[in-house]
Amino acid sequence: MSDLLDDIFGKVTGDLDPFKKIASKIPGFKGYVERQARRDSDALLRKTIASRFRELEKRISYLQSSLESPSDAKYIDDLEVAVLRLRTFADRVNTASRGYSPLFAAVKINEEELARLYEYDAAMLDLTDEVGRAIDNVEASIGTDGLPAAIRHLQTTSLKTIEVFERRDEVVLAQ
């Protein structure tokens, strides 16, 4: 995971144009550039997270279409609950602020807090594995008595993604 974070931050900071490189040598401006790079890294990371969750959402939609037997077809709506939660999560992650929001208006965000926010977003990326395993479990359970339990687990896991995102702003406020 650390390699991915380093790659994203390196990509953002490596793309500084010559003007920004020169300006970064101006006293006080370097901190601004570094904070902006953290914000840009956070935005890029969140776009990656949203993209991966869109892929997981597609996997569930594919599973819905594979539920052809009358005994399994009744679970299509149950799977849709997970699809909607993952879509909601991906939308919120993709459109989350980069350290600028009404919440942050009264709180000055420094580089340490931005780093914490960036790390929190990286932890959200780990949720892709957990959701992926839950989808694998549903897929393996199709046609068995374990399908309802597998779907409930997927629904719970998909709800967890939204709950984790809702605590994102708390990370910045925690001192």
ChimeraX attribute file (.defattr): number of C-alpha atoms within 10 A of each C-alpha:
attribute: neighborCount
match mode: 1-to-1
recipient: residues
	/A:1	10
	/A:2	9
	/A:3	8
	/A:4	11
	/A:5	16
	/A:6	12
	/A:7	14
	/A:8	20
	/A:9	20
	/A:10	13
	/A:11	15
	/A:12	18
	/A:13	19
	/A:14	12
	/A:15	11
	/A:16	14
	/A:17	9
	/A:18	9
	/A:19	8
	/A:20	15
	/A:21	15
	/A:22	12
	/A:23	13
	/A:24	17
	/A:25	12
	/A:26	11
	/A:27	8
	/A:28	10
	/A:29	14
	/A:30	16
	/A:31	15
	/A:32	13
	/A:33	18
	/A:34	14
	/A:35	20
	/A:36	18
	/A:37	22
	/A:38	24
	/A:39	23
	/A:40	20
	/A:41	25
	/A:42	28
	/A:43	22
	/A:44	18
	/A:45	24
	/A:46	25
	/A:47	18
	/A:48	18
	/A:49	23
	/A:50	25
	/A:51	16
	/A:52	17
	/A:53	26
	/A:54	18
	/A:55	14
	/A:56	20
	/A:57	23
	/A:58	14
	/A:59	16
	/A:60	24
	/A:61	16
	/A:62	12
	/A:63	17
	/A:64	20
	/A:65	10
	/A:66	14
	/A:67	17
	/A:68	13
	/A:69	10
	/A:70	8
	/A:71	10
	/A:72	17
	/A:73	14
	/A:74	12
	/A:75	16
	/A:76	18
	/A:77	11
	/A:78	16
	/A:79	20
	/A:80	16
	/A:81	18
	/A:82	25
	/A:83	24
	/A:84	15
	/A:85	20
	/A:86	27
	/A:87	20
	/A:88	18
	/A:89	24
	/A:90	25
	/A:91	16
	/A:92	16
	/A:93	25
	/A:94	18
	/A:95	12
	/A:96	17
	/A:97	17
	/A:98	19
	/A:99	25
	/A:100	13
	/A:101	12
	/A:102	9
	/A:103	13
	/A:104	15
	/A:105	10
	/A:106	8
	/A:107	13
	/A:108	10
	/A:109	15
	/A:110	13
	/A:111	17
	/A:112	12
	/A:113	18
	/A:114	22
	/A:115	17
	/A:116	15
	/A:117	22
	/A:118	24
	/A:119	17
	/A:120	19
	/A:121	20
	/A:122	20
	/A:123	14
	/A:124	20
	/A:125	19
	/A:126	12
	/A:127	18
	/A:128	19
	/A:129	13
	/A:130	15
	/A:131	24
	/A:132	20
	/A:133	14
	/A:134	21
	/A:135	25
	/A:136	15
	/A:137	18
	/A:138	24
	/A:139	20
	/A:140	13
	/A:141	16
	/A:142	19
	/A:143	14
	/A:144	11
	/A:145	10
	/A:146	13
	/A:147	18
	/A:148	16
	/A:149	13
	/A:150	20
	/A:151	24
	/A:152	17
	/A:153	18
	/A:154	27
	/A:155	23
	/A:156	16
	/A:157	22
	/A:158	25
	/A:159	18
	/A:160	17
	/A:161	21
	/A:162	18
	/A:163	12
	/A:164	15
	/A:165	18
	/A:166	13
	/A:167	11
	/A:168	17
	/A:169	16
	/A:170	12
	/A:171	15
	/A:172	21
	/A:173	12
	/A:174	8
	/A:175	6
